[in-house]
Structures are given as structure tokens and as C-alpha cells.
């Protein structure tokens, strides 16, 4: 599906209204709202991608690995004009492009189909390697994961590879709502730092703190931002 609408661009204060248009997946409401502030700061102030440049080879890529409960993601995409808000009330219905997991072939602006948790970070590593092979060293790749996803072995392998490989185009945002099964000595940031990443933990609702963390220089190293939020799911 392509973006053929001239959708208006809304602000942060419109997001709750946009999210309220999507019903039928209330059990994943906390999973969605925990990502809202990080997503907004990324799309509003950090990511170099717009509806007009969504097909540009040198765009930034954003990969939503935490794909369950995508209502906040859809609301932010609509707010930034990737598609019109008229699609939101059909969320999850048979003929809607907005499924309970995003589909990159149906959702304007979506880079990957988010299925089983734990796939986004390995795909992000592959995306960076692909960009490097094409000489596109200015494009950044961002992936948003949940803290519990880090229990997946695929993520451990991606973290362990990206640091020594010096993939400084790679950025990971971990939404930490204390839902992980296994504790990590020193916290989540320490896990990334042990693998050679730059890492910073911040309040996941504080927009200025998020922006500062997202834009922190990290030459020669991939970067992880752990966004702590209160909602647990």
C-alpha cells in the first residue's frame, strides 16, 4: 500500500485522540502506551525520514521489533502524515491495512513486518551491513525493542556481533517496563556496554532526556538507549 493521502500533521497532544480511534486490542494497551513518548521524539525530532522520503535510499530506517500493541506506532505515523487518520478506526479488522502486528507491505512507513519478538535487532544489524555494502554510510538504523525481548538468544547474538563490528549506524531503543524474566547484573545498559556498545538509561517519558540520549555522539560504536517507563506489560 502506498501513501496517497495528503494527511495533515498533528502534534503530541493529538496522540491520545488518535490512539483512542483504535479498539479491540485493549490487553496490549500498556505495551503500546509504553512506547509512545520514545516513538514521538524519534519521529518528531530525530529520524531523517518523511512520507516524501520514505523510499529514498539514504533515509533513516526505523524497525519496530516490539510489534505487539502497535497502536502508538500507528498513531505516530498518522500524526506525521504517513497515512490519514481515517484508517485508524478500522484497526485490526479484516480489510484494514493496520493489523495487530505491522505489515511492511501494507503500512506506509513501516520498514519490517513485526512478528515473533526478538527479530528486530538482528534485522537491524543486517540492515546496517546492507547499507554499508552499498556505500550508504550516512543512513542510520533505529530499532525499538522491549526489555523482555532481550531474553531471546537472537538478540544476544546481535548485541554480541554489533559492538565488535563497530556498527555505529545502529541504534537500539529498549523500552524497559520491568517485564523481563531474567535479571541482568548491572542492568540492561551494562549488557550492551559489555559488548562494546555506547549505552545510556533515561526516563522514558522525559522528551528532552530522550532527545539528548538519542543524539549523543558514539563514534565507532552502536548506541543503545534504555527508556524506563512505569507501565508493566
C-alpha positions, -999 to 999 in steps of 0.1 A, spaced: 0 0 0 13 34 -9 7 67 8 -17 86 -15 -33 109 11 -23 144 19 -27 137 56 -23 166 80 5 165 105 -6 165 141 12 172 174 20 152 205 -12 164 222 -32 147 194 -18 113 200 -42 101 227 -71 110 205 -56 92 176 -49 61 197 -85 62 210 -97 56 175 -82 21 176 -101 -5 197 -102 -43 200 -67 -49 215 -70 -33 249 -50 -61 265 -19 -46 247 -28 -11 257 1 -8 282 25 -23 257 15 4 232 15 34 256 49 25 270 64 32 236 45 64 228 70 90 240 101 74 226 83 70 192 72 106 192 106 120 200 122 98 173 97 107 145 93 144 156 130 153 162 154 126 153 146 103 123 155 116 89 125 102 71 92 117 60 63 105 38 80 122 9 114 105 15 101 71 27 115 54 -4 148 73 -5 179 51 -3 196 74 21 167 77 46 169 67 82 153 33 89 131 26 119 123 -10 128 96 -18 153 106 -51 169 81 -46 198 53 -51 173 25 -63 196 3 -35 206 12 -12 176 -14 14 183 11 41 194 32 34 163 2 38 140 -9 70 158 26 85 154 28 75 117 -6 91 112 4 122 131 35 126 109 14 122 77 24 88 65 -13 79 62 -46 95 70 -63 91 104 -94 76 86 -75 43 86 -72 42 124 -108 32 133 -105 0 111 -75 -12 131 -74 -50 133 -104 -55 110 -104 -80 81 -99 -54 53 -77 -29 72 -40 -25 64 -34 -18 101 -31 -52 117 -23 -63 152 12 -66 140 25 -41 114 30 -54 79 56 -35 58 37 -43 26 5 -27 39 15 1 64 30 32 48 63 40 65 68 5 81 102 -10 73 96 -45 86 68 -69 94 68 -73 132 60 -109 141 77 -130 168 96 -109 193 134 -109 190 136 -105 153 140 -67 150 176 -63 163 191 -90 141 173 -74 112 187 -40 121 222 -55 122 216 -69 87 202 -36 75 233 -17 86 256 -43 69 235 -39 37 237 -1 38 275 -3 43 278 -27 13 260 0 -8 282 28 5 253 44 23 272 52 55 251 83 64 218 64 69 210 54 105 191 24 115 169 25 147 152 -4 163 128 -4 192 126 -34 214 110 -44 247 131 -54 277 117 -89 277 127 -94 241 163 -93 253 157 -128 268 157 -140 232 190 -156 220 188 -139 186 191 -106 204 221 -117 224 238 -127 192 230 -94 175 243 -74 205 275 -95 207 282 -90 170 273 -54 165 297 -40 192 330 -56 180 319 -49 143 317 -12 151 282 -7 136 279 29 146 249 34 123 229 11 146 207 25 174 186 4 197 158 18 220 149 -6 247 115 1 264 122 -11 300 89 -16 318 104 -43 341 88 -72 322 119 -93 316 122 -127 331 159 -127 338 178 -101 357 210 -87 342 239 -78 366 243 -40 364 211 -36 345 203 -36 308 228 -8 298 256 -29 313 247 -58 290 252 -36 259 283 -19 273 299 -53 279 296 -60 242 312 -27 232 282 -6 228 276 30 239 246 29 263 225 53 283 195 48 306 169 76 308 133 84 319 112 71 290 86 98 295 110 127 295 112 141 260 143 162 265 162 134 282 152 110 253 163 135 227 196 141 244 202 103 246 191 97 210 215 123 197 245 116 219 277 110 198 290 75 198 318 73 172 328 38 162 302 21 184 265 11 181 243 30 206 216 18 230 191 39 249 172 22 277 139 41 282 125 33 317 87 35 319 64 27 348 37 7 329 44 -30 332 33 -54 305 
